[in-house]
Each structure stands twice: as structure tokens, then as C-alpha cells.
Amino acid sequence: MMVRATMRARRRRWRDEAPTGELPDASRGGFADQSDLSVQVLASLRRLPADQRVVLVLRFWADASEAEVAQTLGVAVGTVKSRTSRALAALRASGLFVESAKETP
């Protein structure tokens, strides 16, 4: 419950935009590519079940270990491993290549 509440609060929070006297240079390449990737990642994550999405966020965004995630969610470490595996497989199947995923031996 606390993880989901934190995730909701982060989505609503203002992103600290700062007004400037000049607009940034529009000739910089890569922003559109990053934006497209962000949209693609968010869309793929939204298609995942909530339990898999929470595990991915805790493991890869919050950089928590499998044991920490298991303790936070009140599940077994094996459950965290299987949810992570299924979520990454679903992301790969959706065409989103996960290059640097934390895999434990």
C-alpha cells in the first residue's frame, strides 16, 4: 500500500521546472528519441499487472535488492524473482528491449 501511495504521489508532484530568459536551443538532437522511448516505456509498464510493475520499479528504479523488495511487499524472494522475470519477458515481447537489467545468478 505504501509503495503504491508513493508512486501516486510522485506522478502528481510538480517536476521543478524553472523559467528562464531564453528558450533552450531547439537544434539539439536526441530529445525526440528520448521522449519517444519514455512514452514507449510508460505504455509498456502500464500494460503490466500492478504486482509486476511494483517489483520492477523497486528493483530497477529504486535500486532495491530482491530481499529488500520481498520484505517491502511481504512476499518470498522467489516471488520477487518470478514477477521480475515475467515482467521483463513481457517488456521484451512488447518490443521494448531491456538492455541493462539486474539479473542475479
N, C-alpha and C positions, 0 to 999 in steps of 0.2 A: 504494500500500500504506500509506503514512504517513497519507494523508488518511482512509482507512477506519479505521485504528487509532485516530486521533484522534477520529473520530466515535463509535466504540465506547466509548472512554474517557469521553467526555462524557456518553453515555447512562447509564453506570454510576455516575458521580460523584454524591455527595451534593449536594443543592441548597441547602445552607446555611440550613436552617430554624432559626429562633431561638425558643425557648419564651418566652412572655410570661405575665404575671399575669392578663390579661384577654383574652377572645376578641374578635376584631375584630367590628365592627358588621355584622350579617347583613343589614341593610336596604339596603346598597349595591347598586345595580343595575349590570348590565353584566358581572359576573363570570361568570354562567352563559353569557352570549352569547360572551364571550371564550373560555371553556372549550370551548363547542361548536365555535367556529371553530378552536381549536387541535386538537381531535380531528379535525375535518374536514381540516385542512391535513396533519396527520400521516398520516392514512389515504390521502389523495391522493398524498402523497410516497412512501409505501410501495408504491404500485402502479406507480410509475415504475421503469424499469430503473436499475440501480446507476450506470451511467455518466452518465445524465441527472440523477439525484439528486445526485451529487457535484458536477457542474457548477453546479447551482442553489445548492447550499449554499455553494460557494466564491464564486460571483458575487454572490449577494444577502445571504447571512448573514455571510460573511467579508469582503464588500465588495472582492473582488479584481477586477482588470481582466481583460478577455479574454486579453490577452497573459500575465498572471501565471498565470491558470488553465491556459492552454496549456502554459506552461513547467512548472508543477507536475505536470500529468498526462502530460507528454511527448507531446502531440498538437499538431496545427496549430491556428492561431487559427480557421480556417474550421470545424474540427471542433467547437470550443467553441461557435461561433455556431449551428451546426446543431443540436447537442444542446440548447442553451438554447431555441432556437425550438421544437423538438419537445416538450420538457418543458413549456414554458409553454402550448403548444397543448393538450397532454394535460390540464393542470390546468384550463384554461378549459373543455374538453369535459366534465370531470367535474363541472362546476357551480361550481367554485371560481374566482371572478373575481379575477384578479391585476391590481390597480389600478395600483400604482406599480412596475412592472418597469423595470429599466435596459435601455433599448434604445439601441444605438449606431447612428448613421447609416451 
